Amino acid sequence: MEWISKIELPKVKKEPNGRLAVQQRFKIAMEFLAPLGKLLQSTYSTRKRGKSAMGRAMSKVLSGAIEGAYPNQYVNPAKVLLSEGTLMSAREIELKRDGNTLTATFNARSDYIFGNPDDGVLLCAYSPSLRIAGINEEPSIRADGKVSITLPPQLKDQEVLVYILFRTRDWKHFSRSVYLGEW
């Protein structure tokens, strides 16, 4: 009987600057999400031990929203999820900007599976360069068919990233956020 004295395993090729690339990914993900922290505390909250809302949001960004190769990595805002869940999102969403007011209109049908006419609607406007984010202050519900947000003076002439999401009246369940573009 012959014994194998040495097992040959394939060598793993190390990526040049691998550690620096990972550090940069974490840095740009955290910089992107930090101004959205208050919203993320609601949308990604969990009762599981060891799972923080920011940690869950970071995981989503790191696994699917960062593109490019080191040192030119960046966050693709279209792939960022500010919320995720089983609540149905809207259909046929249209966004208009008039000065510093953004208004999203959508199909307000109340016969959605997993959605109710009294579901709350959140419109989020975010400027990553100025690190300012906000949601609509006026409550809006799905049955209204629209939601508006007045941008602060700092964002009047700035382009902002816009997301829309739905929530139940008790803020416990959310829809998957929908990226509406840069306005």
Secondary structure, 3 states (H helix, E strand, C coil): CCCCCCCCCCCCCCCCCHHHHHHHHHHHHHHHHHHHHHHHHHHCCCCCCCCCHHHHHHHHHHHHCEECCCCCCEECHHHCCCCCCCECCCCCCEEEEECCEEEEECCCCCCCCCCCCCCEEEEEEEECCCCEEEECCCCCEHHHCEEEEECCHHHCCCCCEEEEEEECCCCCCEECCEEEEEC
